[in-house]
Amino acid sequence: MSFIKSLECSVPCGAGPYNPRERHHLCRCGAPLLVRYDLQAASAWSKDTLRDREPNMWRYGELMPLFDDEQPVTLGEGFTPLIHARALGSRLGLPSLYVKDESLNPTNSFKARGLSAAVTRAFWLGATTLSVPSAGNAGNAMAAYAAHAGLKAKVFMPADVKEPFVRECELYGSDVTLVEGLITDAGRVAAEQGASLGWYDVSTLKEPYRIEGKKTMAYELAEQLDWTLPDWIIYPTGGGTGMVGMWKAFEELEAIGWIPRARRPRMVTVQAAGCAPIVRAYEQGTEKAEPWQDAHTIADGLRVPRAIGDFLILRAIRESGGAAVAASDAEMISGMRELGGSEGISAAPEGGATVAALRALLAAGSVKPEHRVVLFNTGGALKYLDVLRA
Ligand SMILES: *Cc1c(COP(=O)(O)O)cnc(C)c1O
């Protein structure tokens, strides 16, 4: 059923292609690998088939990394609601404002999509122990999917991570190691411990499949808008799987003829003012991003000082004619309260940041009142309630 074909270097450097039936993490040149499908053959796939399929991200099976004799490791992730934010939109003078509410995924964030795909591949490739460095949500999602698949999970998190993230990993039976420093330090320790033991590393963009889960956000958006696309997508960016995945998804939908080639959405990256390597690189016009020193923010998912896919994120922003915007912690909290108070949406600080970015783009005149805008609320508020204490 799937038209999966190969794994290719994202640069591309000329090495490869690689066989997706084998275990591959990065290209020989050190860059992330992307899953490629036979899009010519996939053009025969009709949208009408979707009508009878389950409302989860595996409904797009033809363009998902799954072979005919396999089943996905799934907890019902995806097909999250696209909410018309009428009250907030009317306050901002933007009648066509929508929120894609990813807090409704298993373990309360969009990380479920990427980890459902990555754990599925790891399972069918015969892995028995999985490891991940995480600021919180990725660890929770990996722990849940590993438990569901009967695999062992090792999660490495910064020592100052909020307690709910640690407890939820433990709830799913995973081992948690707290590491002094940031997610990049946690990644180093995880790699050191796991290398000799053969652990399957599912770090952001260090395996090809989390992107495949995240790209389904764009498939859904197109399906929910009856195969049209918004003018703007505003997305809180840390490691960048979401940005890179959605940009890849538009390319695939165009290639199989499900959306016109004419006009993709402008992609906006929002980062925290205390950790904004992509925003800085965007403003300086560089192809890659320098690591950010002394990263600090309440938005754990955005406390990523260095992203291995920086050049892919920057490419998506620039090719789309988008923007990169930083939001302060105080603005994120206001954004959480606005989404909560005017729409009844439970937003993580990362979701709150999208409201701040929208305000900045409206003030700059980039977003116009007649534009259709989609904010991505990547996670729910429940694990961050402490930041709301007055
Ligand atoms: C991980 C995370 C992000 C950043 O995601 P990327 O797609 O890796 O850039 C944003 N928001 C939340 C809630 C997260 O957990």
The ligand as an SDF file (V2000), in Angstrom:
LIG
                    3D

 15 15  0  0  0  0  0  0  0  0999 V2000
    9.2270   19.8020   20.8160 C   0  0  0  0  0  0  0  0  0  0  0  0
    8.2360   20.8930   20.8800 C   0  0  0  0  0  0  0  0  0  0  0  0
    8.2640   21.9740   19.9680 C   0  0  0  0  0  0  0  0  0  0  0  0
    9.3380   22.1050   18.9100 C   0  0  0  0  0  0  0  0  0  0  0  0
    9.1480   21.1350   17.9350 O   0  0  0  0  0  0  0  0  0  0  0  0
   10.0310   20.9060   16.6390 P   0  0  0  0  0  0  0  0  0  0  0  0
    9.0790   20.4170   15.6110 O   0  0  0  0  0  0  0  0  0  0  0  0
   11.0530   19.8830   16.9800 O   0  0  0  0  0  0  0  0  0  0  0  0
   10.6570   22.1930   16.2420 O   0  0  0  0  0  0  0  0  0  0  0  0
    7.2340   22.8970   20.0310 C   0  0  0  0  0  0  0  0  0  0  0  0
    6.2520   22.8160   20.9550 N   0  0  0  0  0  0  0  0  0  0  0  0
    6.1940   21.8030   21.8630 C   0  0  0  0  0  0  0  0  0  0  0  0
    5.0760   21.7800   22.8480 C   0  0  0  0  0  0  0  0  0  0  0  0
    7.1770   20.8060   21.8510 C   0  0  0  0  0  0  0  0  0  0  0  0
    7.1170   19.8080   22.7340 O   0  0  0  0  0  0  0  0  0  0  0  0
  1  2  1  0
  2  3  1  0
  2 14  2  0
  3  4  1  0
  3 10  2  0
  4  5  1  0
  5  6  1  0
  6  7  2  0
  6  8  1  0
  6  9  1  0
 10 11  1  0
 11 12  2  0
 12 13  1  0
 12 14  1  0
 14 15  1  0
M  END
$$$$
